Amino acid sequence: KKKEEEEAAKSAAAQAAAERGEYLWTADDFDEIEEDETRLEEQLEAEREALVGRTDLTPVNEETFQAWWVKTRSDEAKAAEKARKSMLKKFKQTGRGISGRDLFTHDASLFVDDDAAVAEIEREDE
């Protein structure tokens, strides 16, 4: 009962502070998050235990991970090369230049801000 009274008092104080526009958080408000760490660990451990008996999963070790990593990077490189060739083919077919967005996607290093260039905007007061 005492805890309920304390919570009600905190809630009333927080509401009054909010009405005055004051800062609502204190260091005590964050203690609850630290206490939840053990609960999270327990949840993760329970999920790990649930996976132990399953036979439909691929076991991962350093060798299988490296094979997957190399294959994934190779597939990504092939897809990027295919997209680049498609963009060049589209350019040749239409005879028009590629859009700025496509150019940025193709080679972002072409778009470098010049630190020495400073644009000053002058406004006329009305």
N, CA, C and O of each residue as an XYZ file, in Angstrom:
504
protein
N       0.827     -1.193      0.000
C       0.000      0.000      0.000
C       0.872      1.258      0.000
O       0.546      2.256     -0.643
N       1.970      1.190      0.725
C       2.868      2.335      0.801
C       3.484      2.614     -0.572
O       3.666      3.768     -0.959
N       3.806      1.531     -1.306
C       4.391      1.682     -2.629
C       3.392      2.354     -3.580
O       3.767      3.195     -4.396
N       2.128      1.973     -3.461
C       1.085      2.591     -4.298
C       0.965      4.079     -4.002
O       0.792      4.887     -4.914
N       1.056      4.438     -2.727
C       0.984      5.837     -2.330
C       2.178      6.619     -2.887
O       2.025      7.753     -3.341
N       3.373      6.004     -2.848
C       4.562      6.653     -3.387
C       4.427      6.865     -4.894
O       4.781      7.925     -5.411
N       3.912      5.849     -5.597
C       3.714      5.962     -7.054
C       2.708      7.057     -7.370
O       2.901      7.824     -8.313
N       1.638      7.134     -6.593
C       0.627      8.164     -6.811
C       1.220      9.554     -6.573
O       0.928     10.496     -7.310
N       2.052      9.671     -5.540
C       2.684     10.952     -5.239
C       3.646     11.346     -6.363
O       3.693     12.509     -6.764
N       4.407     10.380     -6.866
C       5.319     10.656     -7.970
C       4.544     11.085     -9.213
O       4.929     12.022     -9.912
N       3.459     10.388     -9.470
C       2.642     10.704    -10.643
C       2.069     12.113    -10.532
O       2.084     12.870    -11.502
N       1.569     12.462     -9.360
C       1.016     13.794     -9.154
C       2.102     14.862     -9.291
O       1.876     15.916     -9.886
N       3.273     14.580     -8.738
C       4.380     15.535     -8.832
C       4.825     15.693    -10.288
O       5.114     16.806    -10.728
N       4.882     14.581    -11.044
C       5.279     14.640    -12.442
C       4.263     15.424    -13.254
O       4.629     16.201    -14.135
N       2.993     15.220    -12.957
C       1.947     15.944    -13.689
C       2.032     17.442    -13.390
O       1.892     18.261    -14.299
N       2.257     17.802    -12.140
C       2.370     19.209    -11.777
C       3.603     19.829    -12.443
O       3.550     20.967    -12.910
N       4.709     19.083    -12.488
C       5.921     19.592    -13.128
C       5.704     19.775    -14.622
O       6.200     20.731    -15.218
N       4.968     18.862    -15.216
C       4.684     18.966    -16.653
C       3.851     20.205    -16.952
O       4.056     20.873    -17.965
N       2.931     20.499    -16.081
C       2.097     21.691    -16.280
C       2.933     22.969    -16.175
O       2.631     23.969    -16.827
N       3.988     22.929    -15.349
C       4.856     24.092    -15.210
C       5.941     24.109    -16.280
O       6.676     25.090    -16.393
N       6.056     23.032    -17.074
C       7.063     22.962    -18.121
C       8.442     22.623    -17.606
O       9.434     22.983    -18.238
N       8.537     21.940    -16.477
C       9.816     21.586    -15.894
C      10.297     20.242    -16.422
O       9.527     19.472    -16.997
N      11.557     19.978    -16.221
C      12.167     18.721    -16.616
C      11.599     17.602    -15.751
O      11.554     17.722    -14.526
N      11.160     16.503    -16.394
C      10.442     15.465    -15.676
C      11.293     14.274    -15.238
O      10.851     13.504    -14.385
N      12.478     14.095    -15.781
C      13.244     12.886    -15.505
C      14.269     13.126    -14.418
O      14.876     14.194    -14.332
N      14.448     12.107    -13.588
C      15.499     12.133    -12.578
C      16.314     10.856    -12.732
O      15.935      9.965    -13.492
N      17.417     10.763    -12.024
C      18.257      9.565    -12.101
C      17.499      8.335    -11.605
O      17.756      7.225    -12.071
N      16.578      8.516    -10.674
C      15.798      7.394    -10.137
C      14.908      6.754    -11.204
O      14.586      5.570    -11.113
N      14.517      7.521    -12.197
C      13.646      6.983    -13.242
C      14.336      5.923    -14.083
O      13.663      5.127    -14.737
N      15.657      5.892    -14.081
C      16.389      4.970    -14.937
C      16.853      3.715    -14.217
O      17.428      2.829    -14.849
N      16.621      3.613    -12.914
C      17.007      2.413    -12.172
C      16.250      1.188    -12.676
O      16.804      0.089    -12.684
N      15.024      1.350    -13.086
C      14.197      0.244    -13.538
C      14.825     -0.447    -14.750
O      14.759     -1.670    -14.865
N      15.413      0.299    -15.622
C      16.013     -0.259    -16.825
C      17.194     -1.155    -16.459
O      17.355     -2.229    -17.039
N      18.003     -0.735    -15.525
C      19.146     -1.537    -15.117
C      18.706     -2.845    -14.473
O      19.387     -3.858    -14.634
N      17.604     -2.855    -13.759
C      17.104     -4.062    -13.115
C      16.600     -5.069    -14.142
O      16.577     -6.266    -13.854
N      16.198     -4.626    -15.324
C      15.658     -5.514    -16.343
C      16.733     -6.309    -17.067
O      16.395     -7.231    -17.810
N      18.018     -5.996    -16.884
C      19.082     -6.691    -17.593
C      19.074     -8.184    -17.293
O      19.250     -8.987    -18.209
N      18.877     -8.574    -16.056
C      18.857    -10.002    -15.732
C      17.670    -10.670    -16.402
O      17.775    -11.813    -16.845
N      16.573     -9.995    -16.481
C      15.394    -10.562    -17.122
C      15.665    -10.794    -18.599
O      15.249    -11.815    -19.148
N      16.346     -9.878    -19.244
C      16.683    -10.023    -20.649
C      17.620    -11.211    -20.849
O      17.453    -11.994    -21.784
N      18.602    -11.339    -19.966
C      19.512    -12.472    -20.061
C      18.765    -13.790    -19.904
O      19.053    -14.763    -20.600
N      17.812    -13.814    -18.991
C      17.021    -15.029    -18.798
C      16.203    -15.346    -20.041
O      16.074    -16.513    -20.413
N      15.652    -14.334    -20.685
C      14.888    -14.552    -21.911
C      15.780    -15.094    -23.016
O      15.390    -16.017    -23.731
N      16.961    -14.533    -23.161
C      17.887    -15.009    -24.184
C      18.305    -16.451    -23.925
O      18.400    -17.247    -24.859
N      18.550    -16.784    -22.689
C      18.935    -18.149    -22.340
C      17.795    -19.125    -22.640
O      18.038    -20.235    -23.113
N      16.568    -18.722    -22.370
C      15.419    -19.574    -22.675
C      15.287    -19.787    -24.185
O      14.956    -20.888    -24.627
N      15.541    -18.750    -24.971
C      15.491    -18.887    -26.429
C      16.594    -19.808    -26.925
O      16.372    -20.599    -27.841
N      17.778    -19.717    -26.336
C      18.883    -20.602    -26.718
C      18.531    -22.057    -26.416
O      18.784    -22.943    -27.231
N      17.951    -22.297    -25.250
C      17.571    -23.655    -24.869
C      16.511    -24.215    -25.805
O      16.504    -25.414    -26.084
N      15.611    -23.360    -26.295
C      14.571    -23.815    -27.214
C      15.162    -24.236    -28.555
O      14.566    -25.054    -29.255
N      16.313    -23.699    -28.925
C      16.949    -24.024    -30.206
C      17.783    -25.298    -30.160
O      18.138    -25.836    -31.208
N      18.104    -25.790    -28.968
C      19.022    -26.910    -28.828
C      18.554    -28.156    -29.570
O      19.369    -28.779    -30.251
N      17.309    -28.547    -29.478
C      16.838    -29.790    -30.070
C      16.432    -29.702    -31.528
O      16.090    -30.725    -32.121
N      16.454    -28.535    -32.123
C      15.972    -28.377    -33.505
C      16.977    -28.928    -34.504
O      18.188    -28.764    -34.353
N      16.440    -29.592    -35.538
C      17.294    -30.181    -36.563
C      17.212    -29.424    -37.885
O      17.957    -29.730    -38.816
N      16.321    -28.443    -37.979
C      16.147    -27.711    -39.230
C      17.047    -26.480    -39.341
O      16.895    -25.688    -40.271
N      17.969    -26.313    -38.415
C      18.863    -25.159    -38.416
C      20.247    -25.544    -38.919
O      20.688    -26.679    -38.739
N      20.921    -24.605    -39.540
C      22.280    -24.837    -40.026
C      23.265    -24.440    -38.936
O      23.260    -23.300    -38.472
N      24.102    -25.374    -38.530
C      25.095    -25.009    -37.527
C      26.112    -24.034    -38.129
O      26.551    -24.202    -39.266
N      26.472    -23.032    -37.363
C      27.394    -22.020    -37.856
C      28.698    -22.125    -37.076
O      28.725    -22.078    -35.846
N      29.765    -22.267    -37.832
C      31.097    -22.196    -37.250
C      31.896    -21.231    -38.112
O      31.347    -20.647    -39.047
N      33.151    -21.053    -37.826
C      33.938    -20.061    -38.562
C      34.018    -20.405    -40.049
O      33.949    -19.514    -40.896
N      34.160    -21.679    -40.368
C      34.292    -22.098    -41.761
C      33.003    -21.836    -42.554
O      33.055    -21.294    -43.657
N      31.852    -22.219    -41.995
C      30.592    -21.997    -42.719
C      30.265    -20.516    -42.806
O      29.707    -20.062    -43.805
N      30.608    -19.757    -41.765
C      30.368    -18.324    -41.802
C      31.211    -17.663    -42.884
O      30.708    -16.821    -43.627
N      32.489    -18.032    -42.985
C      33.372    -17.452    -44.003
C      32.872    -17.783    -45.406
O      32.922    -16.935    -46.297
N      32.389    -19.011    -45.609
C      31.851    -19.394    -46.917
C      30.624    -18.551    -47.247
O      30.475    -18.076    -48.373
N      29.751    -18.368    -46.266
C      28.553    -17.540    -46.480
C      28.946    -16.099    -46.782
O      28.378    -15.470    -47.674
N      29.918    -15.580    -46.037
C      30.361    -14.189    -46.192
C      30.908    -13.949    -47.590
O      30.559    -12.956    -48.228
N      31.760    -14.845    -48.073
C      32.350    -14.704    -49.400
C      31.262    -14.771    -50.466
O      31.268    -13.978    -51.408
N      30.331    -15.708    -50.327
C      29.252    -15.851    -51.307
C      28.366    -14.605    -51.318
O      27.980    -14.127    -52.385
N      28.045    -14.082    -50.144
C      27.194    -12.895    -50.057
C      27.875    -11.694    -50.702
O      27.244    -10.972    -51.473
N      29.138    -11.470    -50.405
C      29.863    -10.337    -50.999
C      29.979    -10.497    -52.510
O      29.878     -9.517    -53.248
N      30.189    -11.716    -52.971
C      30.273    -11.981    -54.405
C      28.939    -11.674    -55.083
O      28.904    -11.057    -56.148
N      27.842    -12.108    -54.457
C      26.508    -11.838    -55.010
C      26.225    -10.339    -55.059
O      25.651     -9.842    -56.028
N      26.628     -9.624    -54.012
C      26.417     -8.174    -53.991
C      27.230     -7.479    -55.080
O      26.743     -6.547    -55.720
N      28.453     -7.924    -55.289
C      29.295     -7.328    -56.330
C      28.704     -7.599    -57.711
O      28.701     -6.717    -58.570
N      28.208     -8.808    -57.923
C      27.577     -9.143    -59.202
C      26.339     -8.288    -59.435
O      26.112     -7.806    -60.545
N      25.537     -8.101    -58.391
C      24.319     -7.286    -58.522
C      24.675     -5.831    -58.822
O      24.004     -5.187    -59.628
N      25.709     -5.314    -58.190
C      26.126     -3.929    -58.438
C      26.632     -3.777    -59.869
O      26.330     -2.781    -60.528
N      27.397     -4.750    -60.356
C      27.909     -4.699    -61.722
C      26.759     -4.791    -62.726
O      26.764     -4.111    -63.753
N      25.786     -5.630    -62.422
C      24.614     -5.762    -63.293
C      23.837     -4.448    -63.352
O      23.401     -4.032    -64.425
N      23.663     -3.793    -62.198
C      22.961     -2.509    -62.142
C      23.726     -1.445    -62.928
O      23.120     -0.635    -63.629
N      25.053     -1.445    -62.813
C      25.879     -0.476    -63.549
C      25.743     -0.681    -65.054
O      25.596      0.281    -65.808
N      25.793     -1.934    -65.485
C      25.639     -2.224    -66.913
C      24.251     -1.846    -67.406
O      24.092     -1.344    -68.519
N      23.249     -2.090    -66.571
C      21.876     -1.730    -66.933
C      21.746     -0.215    -67.089
O      21.066      0.262    -67.997
N      22.396      0.534    -66.208
C      22.339      1.987    -66.268
C      23.006      2.490    -67.553
O      22.483      3.383    -68.220
N      24.157      1.917    -67.894
C      24.843      2.329    -69.117
C      24.030      1.961    -70.361
O      23.992      2.723    -71.327
N      23.389      0.807    -70.337
C      22.552      0.377    -71.461
C      21.371      1.332    -71.623
O      21.020      1.715    -72.739
N      20.768      1.710    -70.504
C      19.646      2.654    -70.538
C      20.099      3.995    -71.104
O      19.377      4.610    -71.888
N      21.273      4.449    -70.719
C      21.823      5.701    -71.220
C      22.034      5.643    -72.729
O      21.710      6.593    -73.443
N      22.578      4.526    -73.212
C      22.838      4.384    -74.640
C      21.540      4.315    -75.446
O      21.475      4.837    -76.559
N      20.506      3.675    -74.889
C      19.234      3.535    -75.599
C      18.489      4.855    -75.696
O      17.943      5.184    -76.749
N      18.461      5.609    -74.616
C      17.676      6.842    -74.595
C      18.447      8.015    -75.189
O      17.843      8.954    -75.708
N      19.758      7.971    -75.118
C      20.557      9.071    -75.622
C      20.568     10.267    -74.696
O      21.224     11.269    -74.981
N      19.852     10.176    -73.597
C      19.832     11.263    -72.607
C      20.805     10.934    -71.490
O      21.154      9.775    -71.264
N      21.224     11.955    -70.815
C      22.117     11.761    -69.678
C      21.389     11.105    -68.521
O      20.159     11.096    -68.473
N      22.137     10.568    -67.610
C      21.517      9.958    -66.445
C      21.169     11.047    -65.440
O      21.731     12.142    -65.471
N      20.248     10.736    -64.563
C      19.826     11.727    -63.574
C      20.919     11.908    -62.524
O      21.822     11.082    -62.391
N      20.815     12.993    -61.796
C      21.777     13.258    -60.728
C      21.743     12.177    -59.669
O      22.776     11.796    -59.120
N      20.544     11.686    -59.387
C      20.422     10.627    -58.391
C      21.138      9.361    -58.861
O      21.852      8.721    -58.090
N      20.938      9.000    -60.150
C      21.604      7.821    -60.687
C      23.119      8.006    -60.691
O      23.865      7.072    -60.398
N      23.563      9.198    -61.018
C      24.992      9.472    -61.025
C      25.571      9.362    -59.618
O      26.659      8.816    -59.431
N      24.845      9.879    -58.629
C      25.291      9.787    -57.239
C      25.345      8.331    -56.794
O      26.276      7.920    -56.102
N      24.332      7.546    -57.199
C      24.311      6.133    -56.855
C      25.478      5.412    -57.517
O      26.073      4.507    -56.931
N      25.799      5.815    -58.732
C      26.897      5.178    -59.473
C      28.256      5.514    -58.873
O      29.082      4.622    -58.681
N      28.498      6.790    -58.573
C      29.801      7.203    -58.041
C      29.623      8.428    -57.150
O      29.642      9.563    -57.626
N      29.451      8.187    -55.860
C      29.210      9.270    -54.906
C      30.425     10.176    -54.729
O      30.283     11.303    -54.256
N      31.610      9.708    -55.099
C      32.808     10.528    -54.912
C      32.824     11.735    -55.844
O      33.618     12.654    -55.642
N      31.969     11.750    -56.853
C      31.895     12.903    -57.750
C      31.245     14.109    -57.072
O      31.383     15.241    -57.535
N      30.541     13.855    -55.979
C      29.816     14.914    -55.290
C      30.522     15.249    -53.986
O      30.218     14.681    -52.937
N      31.462     16.173    -54.064
C      32.223     16.585    -52.898
C      31.995     18.073    -52.693
O      32.143     18.872    -53.617
N      31.633     18.432    -51.468
C      31.429     19.846    -51.167
C      32.764     20.571    -51.148
O      33.771     20.044    -50.677
N      32.751     21.778    -51.666
C      33.940     22.608    -51.662
C      33.897     23.472    -50.406
O      33.056     24.364    -50.291
N      34.791     23.211    -49.478
C      34.794     23.951    -48.217
C      35.130     25.420    -48.416
O      34.705     26.264    -47.627
N      35.880     25.732    -49.449
C      36.284     27.113    -49.674
C      35.140     27.948    -50.267
O      35.138     29.174    -50.158
N      34.189     27.285    -50.884
C      33.081     28.010    -51.508
C      32.023     28.317    -50.455
O      31.476     27.412    -49.826
N      31.748     29.580    -50.276
C      30.744     29.995    -49.319
C      29.720     30.832    -50.069
O      30.039     31.865    -50.656
N      28.512     30.366    -50.032
C      27.460     31.108    -50.723
C      26.800     32.053    -49.727
O      26.327     31.642    -48.668
N      26.781     33.304    -50.091
C      26.106     34.281    -49.256
C      24.811     34.677    -49.945
O      24.793     35.062    -51.114
N      23.750     34.574    -49.201
C      22.442     34.919    -49.745
C      22.059     36.289    -49.192
O      21.968     36.494    -47.982
N      21.846     37.190    -50.096
C      21.450     38.526    -49.679
C      19.950     38.665    -49.889
O      19.427     38.353    -50.959
N      19.285     39.125    -48.883
C      17.843     39.312    -48.980
C      17.529     40.795    -48.907
O      18.159     41.565    -48.182
N      16.565     41.140    -49.662
C      16.106     42.526    -49.609
C      14.988     42.606    -48.584
O      14.027     41.839    -48.635
N      15.121     43.528    -47.666
C      14.052     43.730    -46.696
C      12.895     44.419    -47.345
O      13.056     45.412    -48.056
N      11.739     43.893    -47.100
C      10.541     44.512    -47.717
C       9.900     45.488    -46.784
O       8.890     46.100    -47.130
